[in-house]
Amino acid sequence: MTSTASSVSSEQVDFSALLPQNLDQVIQGWLSDDIPSFDVGGLVVGMEEKKAKLLMKSTGVFAGKPFFERVFTLLGCTVEWEDGIAIEGDHKQININDDEKICLAIVSGPVRNILRGERTALNTISRCSGVATLSRVASDRAKSVGWKGYVAGTRKTTPGFRIVEKYGLLIGGAATHRLDLSQMVMLKDNHIWSCGSIEKAVKLARKAAGFSQKIEVECQSLEDAIEAATHGADIVMLDNFEPDQLRKDAETFKNKFPHVLVEASGGITTETMPDYLCKYVDIVSQGKLTQGYPCVDYSLKIIH
C-alpha cells in the first residue's frame, strides 16, 4: 500500500510568500514556449469541463505547489489540494509496485486548458521536487553528525528556471546562497586576477557595496583567506581544498578571525560532505543540488 509517512519539518514555513510579483509573467512565458503555434490536440478535445488528478508516482519531497497552481489559474482552471496530503516539504514514500499512487490535487476546467497546462505544470513540480529531495538528503546528513551550519546551493541554476530551483532548496531545508549577481558580492578568481589582488578587489567592492551587502572572497589558500579578511571580507570560501587541509586551515583562520564566516566549496557531494564538516566551517555549498538532481515523477490523469 502507498505510504504517506514522511519526515516533515517541525517548522512549516510558507515560502510562497517570497515569490516575486512577476511570477505570472514568468509562467506565461513557459506556457507560450510550449504552445508557439497551433494546438491541434486542444482542438480535438474541445472545451468540455473535466477534472484531472495530480498523482505523485515516485518517492521524494513534494515541492512546487505555487507554480503548479499558477499555471492552471492562468489557463482559467482551478486546483483543489488534498487536505493533509499536499503539504510542501512532506517526504512521500511511494511503492513503485503499487497501482495506487498519492493523489495530491484535483484540477478542474475546460479539458483543452487542462491539457495545455499539463506538461508545463508537471515539468515544474518534478524538477522543484527533485531539488527539494536532494536538499533534504544533504541537510539531514549534515544534521546527523551534529553540524550546525548551512548546507547551501549555488548559482549553478537553469537559465530561466532559477526561481523554481532556489525555491526547491528552501523547501528541502537548504540555503539558497546568492539568488543572483546583485545579492551579496562574491569575488572569484577571475575578479581577483582581473583586478590585480585580493586587497584591491575587496576595497573597491566595499566602496560600492557600502554597509548593506556582505562581501565573499573565493580563496585558494589560507594566505588568501587571511588577506581577504584583513581587508574587510565578511565571508571566505575555501575552494577545492582536501578535507583534512580544509579543516586544519579553517581552524587556524577562525582563531584569527572568529567573526568571519567560512564556506567550504568545490567538488563536494552529499556523500563526501561529512568529511568537510567541523565547528570551524559555517557553510558547505554544493552545485549538484541545482545541477544534476534527479526529478520526482508526477502525472496528471483526466477522470473519466
C-alpha positions as CSV (number, residue, x, y, z in Angstrom):
1,M,0.0,0.0,0.0
2,T,1.3,3.5,-0.8
3,S,2.5,5.3,2.3
4,T,2.3,9.0,3.0
5,A,4.6,8.7,6.1
6,S,7.2,11.4,6.0
7,S,9.9,13.5,7.6
8,V,8.1,16.8,7.7
9,S,9.9,19.8,9.1
10,S,8.7,20.8,12.5
11,E,8.7,24.4,11.3
12,Q,6.2,24.7,8.4
13,V,7.0,27.9,6.6
14,D,5.0,29.3,3.7
15,F,7.9,30.1,1.4
16,S,5.4,31.0,-1.4
17,A,5.2,34.4,0.3
18,L,8.7,35.1,-1.1
19,L,7.8,34.7,-4.7
20,P,8.1,37.8,-7.0
21,Q,5.3,39.9,-8.3
22,N,6.2,39.0,-11.9
23,L,5.7,35.3,-11.4
24,D,2.6,35.2,-13.7
25,Q,4.7,36.8,-16.4
26,V,7.4,34.1,-15.9
27,I,4.9,31.3,-16.1
28,Q,3.1,32.8,-19.1
29,G,6.5,32.7,-20.8
30,W,6.7,28.9,-20.1
31,L,3.2,28.4,-21.5
32,S,4.0,30.4,-24.6
33,D,7.2,28.4,-25.1
34,D,5.2,25.2,-25.1
35,I,2.4,26.5,-27.5
36,P,4.1,28.8,-30.0
37,S,1.6,27.9,-32.8
38,F,-1.4,25.7,-33.4
39,D,-2.7,23.4,-30.6
40,V,-4.2,20.6,-32.6
41,G,-4.7,18.3,-29.6
42,G,-6.7,21.1,-28.0
43,L,-8.9,21.2,-31.0
44,V,-9.5,17.5,-30.7
45,V,-10.6,17.5,-27.0
46,G,-12.6,20.7,-27.0
47,M,-13.8,22.9,-24.1
48,E,-15.9,20.4,-22.1
49,E,-15.5,20.8,-18.4
50,K,-13.4,18.0,-16.9
51,K,-11.4,17.1,-13.8
52,A,-7.9,15.6,-13.6
53,K,-6.0,14.0,-10.7
54,L,-2.4,15.1,-9.9
55,L,-0.6,11.8,-8.9
56,M,2.8,11.5,-7.3
57,K,4.4,8.4,-8.7
58,S,7.9,8.3,-7.1
59,T,9.5,8.8,-3.7
60,G,10.6,12.3,-2.9
61,V,9.8,15.6,-1.2
62,F,6.8,17.4,-2.6
63,A,7.7,20.9,-3.7
64,G,6.5,23.5,-6.3
65,K,2.9,23.9,-5.3
66,P,2.5,27.6,-6.1
67,F,4.0,27.2,-9.6
68,F,1.6,24.3,-10.4
69,E,-1.4,26.2,-9.2
70,R,-0.5,29.4,-11.1
71,V,-0.1,27.5,-14.3
72,F,-3.7,26.4,-14.2
73,T,-5.0,29.7,-12.8
74,L,-3.6,31.5,-15.8
75,L,-5.5,29.0,-18.0
76,G,-8.8,29.5,-16.3
77,C,-8.7,26.3,-14.3
78,T,-8.9,25.7,-10.6
79,V,-6.8,23.5,-8.3
80,E,-8.2,21.9,-5.2
81,W,-5.4,20.5,-3.0
82,E,-6.0,17.4,-0.8
83,D,-6.1,18.5,2.8
84,G,-3.4,16.9,5.0
85,I,-1.7,15.3,2.0
86,A,-0.5,18.1,-0.4
87,I,2.0,19.6,2.1
88,E,5.1,21.1,0.7
89,G,8.2,19.7,2.3
90,D,6.5,16.4,3.1
91,H,8.6,13.4,2.1
92,K,6.4,10.8,0.4
93,Q,7.4,7.2,0.2
94,I,6.0,5.6,-2.9
95,N,6.0,1.9,-3.6
96,I,6.6,1.6,-7.4
97,N,4.9,-1.8,-7.5
98,D,1.6,-0.3,-6.2
99,D,-1.1,0.7,-8.8
100,E,-2.4,3.3,-6.4
101,K,-0.4,6.5,-6.2
102,I,-0.8,9.5,-4.0
103,C,-3.4,11.9,-5.2
104,L,-2.3,15.5,-4.3
105,A,-4.9,17.6,-6.1
106,I,-7.8,17.8,-8.4
107,V,-7.6,20.2,-11.4
108,S,-10.9,21.4,-12.9
109,G,-11.7,23.4,-16.0
110,P,-12.0,23.1,-19.8
111,V,-10.3,20.0,-20.9
112,R,-8.3,21.8,-23.6
113,N,-6.9,24.2,-21.0
114,I,-6.1,21.4,-18.5
115,L,-4.0,19.6,-21.2
116,R,-2.4,22.9,-22.3
117,G,-1.0,23.3,-18.8
118,E,-0.3,19.7,-18.1
119,R,3.3,19.3,-19.2
120,T,4.4,22.8,-18.0
121,A,3.0,22.2,-14.6
122,L,4.4,18.7,-14.2
123,N,7.8,19.7,-15.5
124,T,7.9,22.4,-12.9
125,I,7.0,20.4,-9.8
126,S,9.0,17.3,-10.9
127,R,12.1,19.5,-11.0
128,C,11.3,21.6,-8.0
129,S,10.7,18.4,-6.0
130,G,14.0,16.9,-7.3
131,V,15.9,19.8,-5.9
132,A,14.0,19.7,-2.6
133,T,14.6,15.9,-2.3
134,L,18.3,16.2,-2.8
135,S,18.5,19.2,-0.5
136,R,16.7,17.3,2.2
137,V,19.1,14.4,1.9
138,A,22.1,16.7,2.2
139,S,20.6,18.7,5.1
140,D,19.7,15.6,7.0
141,R,23.2,14.1,6.5
142,A,24.8,17.3,7.9
143,K,22.4,17.3,10.9
144,S,23.0,13.6,11.6
145,V,26.6,14.3,12.6
146,G,25.6,17.2,14.8
147,W,26.8,20.0,12.5
148,K,25.0,23.4,13.0
149,G,26.0,25.2,9.8
150,Y,24.3,25.8,6.5
151,V,24.1,23.4,3.5
152,A,23.7,25.7,0.5
153,G,23.1,25.5,-3.2
154,T,25.0,27.7,-5.6
155,R,24.2,29.9,-8.6
156,K,24.5,26.9,-10.9
157,T,20.9,27.0,-11.8
158,T,19.0,26.5,-15.1
159,P,18.6,29.8,-17.0
160,G,15.0,31.0,-16.9
161,F,14.2,28.4,-14.1
162,R,16.2,29.8,-11.2
163,I,13.3,30.9,-9.1
164,V,11.9,27.3,-9.1
165,E,15.3,25.7,-8.2
166,K,16.0,28.2,-5.5
167,Y,12.5,27.7,-4.1
168,G,13.2,23.9,-4.1
169,L,16.3,24.4,-2.0
170,L,14.3,26.2,0.7
171,I,11.6,23.6,0.7
172,G,14.2,20.9,1.1
173,G,15.9,22.6,4.1
174,A,19.0,24.1,2.3
175,A,20.1,27.7,2.0
176,T,19.8,29.4,-1.4
177,H,23.2,31.1,-1.3
178,R,23.1,34.1,-3.7
179,L,19.9,34.4,-5.7
180,D,21.7,36.4,-8.4
181,L,24.7,38.6,-9.1
182,S,23.1,41.6,-7.3
183,Q,22.6,39.7,-4.0
184,M,25.8,39.8,-1.9
185,V,29.2,40.3,-3.6
186,M,31.3,37.3,-4.5
187,L,34.8,38.0,-5.7
188,K,36.0,34.8,-7.5
189,D,39.4,34.0,-9.1
190,N,38.6,35.9,-12.3
191,H,37.7,39.0,-10.3
192,I,40.9,38.8,-8.4
193,W,43.1,38.2,-11.4
194,S,41.4,41.0,-13.4
195,C,41.7,43.5,-10.5
196,G,45.3,42.5,-9.6
197,S,45.0,41.5,-5.9
198,I,42.5,40.4,-3.2
199,E,43.2,43.6,-1.3
200,K,42.3,45.9,-4.3
201,A,39.2,43.9,-5.2
202,V,37.8,43.9,-1.7
203,K,38.5,47.6,-1.1
204,L,36.8,48.6,-4.4
205,A,33.9,46.3,-3.8
206,R,33.3,47.8,-0.4
207,K,33.2,51.3,-1.8
208,A,30.2,50.2,-4.0
209,A,28.6,47.8,-1.6
210,G,28.8,50.1,1.5
211,F,27.4,48.6,4.7
212,S,24.4,46.9,3.2
213,Q,26.0,44.0,1.4
214,K,28.3,41.2,2.5
215,I,31.5,40.5,0.5
216,E,32.7,37.0,0.0
217,V,36.1,36.1,-1.5
218,E,37.0,32.8,-3.2
219,C,40.3,31.7,-1.7
220,Q,42.8,29.1,-3.0
221,S,44.9,29.1,0.2
222,L,44.9,30.1,3.9
223,E,47.0,33.1,3.0
224,D,44.4,34.2,0.5
225,A,41.7,33.9,3.2
226,I,43.7,35.9,5.7
227,E,44.3,38.7,3.1
228,A,40.6,38.8,2.3
229,A,39.6,39.0,6.0
230,T,42.3,41.6,6.8
231,H,40.9,44.0,4.2
232,G,37.2,43.6,5.1
233,A,35.7,40.4,3.6
234,D,32.7,39.1,5.6
235,I,32.9,35.5,4.2
236,V,35.8,33.5,2.8
237,M,35.3,30.5,0.6
238,L,38.0,27.8,0.9
239,D,37.7,26.4,-2.6
240,N,38.8,23.0,-3.8
241,F,40.6,22.1,-0.6
242,E,41.2,18.5,0.5
243,P,39.1,17.7,3.6
244,D,41.9,17.4,6.1
245,Q,43.6,20.6,4.9
246,L,40.3,22.4,4.9
247,R,39.5,21.6,8.5
248,K,43.1,22.5,9.6
249,D,43.1,25.8,7.7
250,A,39.5,26.7,8.8
251,E,40.6,26.2,12.5
252,T,43.7,28.4,12.0
253,F,41.6,31.1,10.2
254,K,38.7,31.1,12.8
255,N,41.1,31.5,15.6
256,K,42.4,34.7,14.0
257,F,39.0,36.0,12.5
258,P,36.3,34.4,14.6
259,H,33.5,36.7,13.2
260,V,34.3,36.0,9.5
261,L,32.2,33.1,8.0
262,V,34.0,30.2,6.4
263,E,32.5,28.4,3.4
264,A,33.7,25.1,2.0
265,S,33.1,24.5,-1.6
266,G,34.4,22.8,-4.8
267,G,33.7,19.3,-5.8
268,I,31.8,18.5,-2.6
269,T,29.0,16.0,-2.8
270,T,26.4,14.8,-0.4
271,E,28.4,11.6,0.1
272,T,31.7,13.4,0.8
273,M,30.2,16.3,2.7
274,P,30.7,14.9,6.2
275,D,34.5,14.8,5.6
276,Y,34.4,18.6,5.4
277,L,32.3,19.4,8.4
278,C,33.7,20.8,11.6
279,K,32.8,23.6,14.0
280,Y,35.1,26.0,12.1
281,V,33.1,25.7,8.9
282,D,29.9,27.7,8.7
283,I,28.7,26.8,5.2
284,V,29.1,23.9,2.8
285,S,27.9,24.6,-0.7
286,Q,27.1,22.1,-3.5
287,G,26.5,22.9,-7.1
288,K,24.9,19.4,-7.5
289,L,21.8,20.5,-5.6
290,T,20.7,22.5,-8.6
291,Q,22.8,20.9,-11.3
292,G,22.3,17.2,-11.7
293,Y,19.3,16.4,-9.4
294,P,17.0,13.5,-10.2
295,C,13.4,14.5,-10.9
296,V,10.4,13.2,-9.0
297,D,7.8,11.6,-11.2
298,Y,4.2,13.0,-11.3
299,S,1.3,12.6,-13.7
300,L,-2.0,14.3,-14.4
301,K,-4.8,12.0,-15.4
302,I,-8.3,13.1,-16.6
303,I,-11.0,11.5,-14.6
304,H,-13.5,9.6,-16.9
